[in-house]
Amino acid sequence: MLSLFSVLSVSSPQPSYAPSLSTPQQLFQNLYLIHGPDLGATLSEPIQDPSSPKITGSIMLALAESKEEVIQQLKEDIYSTSGVWDWDKVQVHPFKSAFRKNMEGL
């Protein structure tokens, strides 16, 4: 049975691959795990300059059979294989949504 998991991944201090909000085709190559539009970047501050957001990591909701499946798929993602994510700080937790509202444009 599929379950929903929250994923918080923190970027390594010196990633060898620069994450970008403008290259969604490179984000999360294992897209089947991602639940709808619920993925994005964590930031150190609100975006002042859209061309250079201060990205500190990634956050998403994933659908999978188990936490282990989520971790395995994340380890195969380009952000993992290129050293962007700090695996000592990645968090994966079972998740139950209590309320959802369309927040288009944010």
Contacts in CASP RR format, 6 or more apart in sequence:
PFRMAT RR
TARGET T0000
AUTHOR 0000-0000-0000
METHOD contacts of the structure
MODEL  1
MLSLFSVLSVSSPQPSYAPSLSTPQQLFQNLYLIHGPDLGATLSEPIQDP
SSPKITGSIMLALAESKEEVIQQLKEDIYSTSGVWDWDKVQVHPFKSAFR
KNMEGL
1 65 0 8 1.000
2 63 0 8 1.000
2 64 0 8 1.000
2 65 0 8 1.000
3 63 0 8 1.000
3 64 0 8 1.000
3 65 0 8 1.000
3 66 0 8 1.000
3 94 0 8 1.000
4 35 0 8 1.000
4 61 0 8 1.000
4 62 0 8 1.000
4 63 0 8 1.000
4 94 0 8 1.000
4 95 0 8 1.000
4 96 0 8 1.000
4 97 0 8 1.000
5 61 0 8 1.000
5 62 0 8 1.000
5 63 0 8 1.000
5 64 0 8 1.000
5 67 0 8 1.000
5 70 0 8 1.000
5 92 0 8 1.000
5 93 0 8 1.000
5 94 0 8 1.000
5 95 0 8 1.000
6 59 0 8 1.000
6 60 0 8 1.000
6 61 0 8 1.000
6 91 0 8 1.000
6 92 0 8 1.000
6 93 0 8 1.000
6 95 0 8 1.000
7 58 0 8 1.000
7 59 0 8 1.000
7 60 0 8 1.000
7 61 0 8 1.000
7 62 0 8 1.000
7 70 0 8 1.000
7 74 0 8 1.000
7 90 0 8 1.000
7 91 0 8 1.000
7 92 0 8 1.000
8 42 0 8 1.000
8 57 0 8 1.000
8 58 0 8 1.000
8 59 0 8 1.000
8 90 0 8 1.000
8 91 0 8 1.000
9 57 0 8 1.000
9 58 0 8 1.000
9 59 0 8 1.000
9 74 0 8 1.000
9 79 0 8 1.000
9 85 0 8 1.000
9 86 0 8 1.000
9 89 0 8 1.000
9 90 0 8 1.000
9 91 0 8 1.000
10 42 0 8 1.000
10 56 0 8 1.000
10 57 0 8 1.000
10 85 0 8 1.000
10 86 0 8 1.000
10 89 0 8 1.000
10 90 0 8 1.000
11 19 0 8 1.000
11 55 0 8 1.000
11 56 0 8 1.000
11 57 0 8 1.000
11 58 0 8 1.000
11 84 0 8 1.000
11 85 0 8 1.000
11 86 0 8 1.000
12 83 0 8 1.000
12 84 0 8 1.000
12 85 0 8 1.000
12 86 0 8 1.000
13 86 0 8 1.000
15 82 0 8 1.000
15 83 0 8 1.000
15 84 0 8 1.000
16 82 0 8 1.000
16 83 0 8 1.000
16 84 0 8 1.000
17 78 0 8 1.000
17 79 0 8 1.000
17 82 0 8 1.000
17 83 0 8 1.000
17 84 0 8 1.000
19 41 0 8 1.000
19 55 0 8 1.000
19 57 0 8 1.000
19 58 0 8 1.000
19 79 0 8 1.000
19 84 0 8 1.000
20 26 0 8 1.000
20 55 0 8 1.000
21 40 0 8 1.000
21 41 0 8 1.000
21 53 0 8 1.000
21 55 0 8 1.000
26 78 0 8 1.000
27 39 0 8 1.000
27 40 0 8 1.000
27 58 0 8 1.000
27 79 0 8 1.000
28 34 0 8 1.000
28 39 0 8 1.000
28 58 0 8 1.000
28 60 0 8 1.000
28 77 0 8 1.000
28 79 0 8 1.000
29 76 0 8 1.000
29 77 0 8 1.000
29 78 0 8 1.000
30 73 0 8 1.000
30 74 0 8 1.000
30 76 0 8 1.000
30 77 0 8 1.000
32 63 0 8 1.000
33 62 0 8 1.000
33 63 0 8 1.000
33 64 0 8 1.000
33 69 0 8 1.000
33 70 0 8 1.000
33 73 0 8 1.000
34 60 0 8 1.000
34 61 0 8 1.000
34 62 0 8 1.000
34 63 0 8 1.000
35 60 0 8 1.000
35 61 0 8 1.000
35 62 0 8 1.000
35 63 0 8 1.000
36 61 0 8 1.000
38 60 0 8 1.000
38 61 0 8 1.000
39 58 0 8 1.000
39 59 0 8 1.000
39 60 0 8 1.000
39 61 0 8 1.000
40 58 0 8 1.000
40 59 0 8 1.000
40 60 0 8 1.000
41 53 0 8 1.000
41 55 0 8 1.000
41 56 0 8 1.000
41 57 0 8 1.000
41 58 0 8 1.000
41 59 0 8 1.000
42 55 0 8 1.000
42 56 0 8 1.000
42 57 0 8 1.000
42 58 0 8 1.000
42 59 0 8 1.000
43 53 0 8 1.000
43 54 0 8 1.000
43 55 0 8 1.000
43 56 0 8 1.000
44 54 0 8 1.000
44 55 0 8 1.000
44 56 0 8 1.000
45 54 0 8 1.000
47 53 0 8 1.000
57 84 0 8 1.000
57 85 0 8 1.000
58 79 0 8 1.000
58 85 0 8 1.000
61 95 0 8 1.000
62 70 0 8 1.000
62 73 0 8 1.000
62 74 0 8 1.000
62 92 0 8 1.000
64 70 0 8 1.000
64 73 0 8 1.000
67 92 0 8 1.000
67 93 0 8 1.000
67 94 0 8 1.000
70 92 0 8 1.000
71 90 0 8 1.000
71 92 0 8 1.000
74 80 0 8 1.000
74 85 0 8 1.000
74 90 0 8 1.000
74 92 0 8 1.000
75 81 0 8 1.000
75 87 0 8 1.000
78 84 0 8 1.000
79 85 0 8 1.000
80 87 0 8 1.000
END
